[in-house]
Each structure stands twice: as structure tokens, then as C-alpha cells.
Amino acid sequence: EAVVLAVDLEDDAYVAVVHVDPQGAAALIYPPDTSRVERLVGGRRHHLPDPGSAGLWILDGATGTESFLVATDRETAPVLAEIRDAIAACTDGLDRAASLATARSLLEETWDQVELVEFLHVD
């Protein structure tokens, strides 16, 4: 099952997305290349990832709550490789709630705004 998030931006901003699956595994999934951070144009809706790209987000077969933390920053792009590595290290082995709280806390340290998007993944 492919997932695309619609993100409405009022202002130009850098965007990062962290996914926490029903088992608690957390990973930075956007941008796909942490060395290429682009500023998205404000005043419009963006679909992440681009539905025309080859990098669609595919959910595994596990059912339960899928969580996406969408972080935005209008001024600077935090170093995403460091955030990716910190999330992987700090959430390893945690249950879903603890993993989500830890990932959110890590993002809130360096990003202007962090929003949570969740949905129930069923068979």
C-alpha cells in the first residue's frame, strides 16, 4: 500500500517527515536523500513524496496506527543526516508510544514546527 501525504505550506519552508510504524520502528523518510534538502514553496499544497516519483512510501503488512511527524522550518535546514541517525539510535527497541515521543522530541529540538498525522492501517 502506497502512502502520500498532502502538506499545505503557508510560507516557504524546509520539510522533513519521520514515519513511526505500528511496531514502533521510526525512520526519516523525507527527504529521501539527506544531502539534498530543498526548500518547498509556500502558499500551496505539496504531495510527499511526489506521486510521480519512484520513491513512493510503501507500508508493510502490519496493521495498527501509522504515525507521520511532519517537521517544517522556514529559515534553515537542520542537518538531516544527524537527525536520521539520532532517530534510528534513540528509538531502536522502543514500543510505538515511546518511539513516537522520542522522535518528536528530537525533531522539536531543531525544527520550527512539528505536526503529527496518524491513520489506522487495517487489512
N, C-alpha and C positions, 0 to 999 in steps of 0.2 A: 504494500500500500504506500503510495507516494503522498507526501505532505508538502504543502506550500503555504507559507504564512503571508498574509496581507498586512503590510506595515504602513501606516499613514504617518508621514512626517510633516510637521508644520514648518520646520526650518531645515536647512542643510545640516546633515549630521553623519557621523561615522556610526556604523551599526555592527553589533556582534550578537550572535544567537547561541545560547547553550541549551542543549537538549538533555533532559533527565528522563530516562525510560522507567517503566513500571517497576523494574528491579532495583533502581537506584543508580544505574550507570550514568555518569554525566560526561558530556563531551562538548567542546566548542565545535559547532557545525557551520557557522558562518562568521566571517568569510571562509571559504574553503582553503584558501592559500593565505596563511597568516602574514606572509611577507608582502602581500599586495592588498593594502587596505585602501578602499576608495570611499570618498565622501558622497553620500547619496543626496540627491536634490530634494529640497523641501517643497511643501505645497502640493504634494501628490502622493499617490499610493504606490508602494513598491511590493512586488511579489518575490519572496525569498524562499528558496533560490529561484532564479529566473526559470519559469516553466519550460522555456525552450532550451535550457542548458542540459548537458549530460550529467550534471551533478545533483539530480533530484534526491531528496531525503526519503529513504525507504524505511518504513517501520518493520521491525521483525514480527514474528507471530505472537509475541507475548501480549496479553490483554491487560488492561488496567489504565491508570491515569498517565497520560503523556504530558510532560511539562516542558515548556519552552520559555527561557528567560531572554527577553529582548532588551539589550542594553544600547543606549544611544549617548553620544557625546557630540556637542556642537562645535567644540573648539579644537580638541586634539584627539588623535587616535592613540589610545593606550597600546602598549606593546603586547600584541595578541599572542605571540609565541609564549611569553611568560605566563599569561593568563591561562592559555590552553594547558600548559604543563602543571600549573598550580592546581587547576580544577581536577586534572587527572590524578595528581598525587594526593590531594586532600579529600577526595570523595571515594577513593578506592576502598571497597569493603563496607561502605556505609549503607544503611537502609535508605529507601526512597526519600523519606521526610528529611533525614539528616543530610543526605547528599544535596537535596534541593536547597536547604537552608545554607549549607556551606558554599555552594556555587553562587547563590545570590549574594551572600556576604562578600565573597571575593570580587564580584563584579561591582558592587556598590562602593568598594574602596577606590575605584579608579574611573568609573563612568558617571556622567551626569544623572542619568535616569535608567532604572531597571524595571521592566514590566513583566508580569507573569501571565502566560497564556496556557491554559490547560484544556484537555478534552479527554473523554473516556474512549479508549480503544477497545472495541468489542469484536468478537468473531462475526 
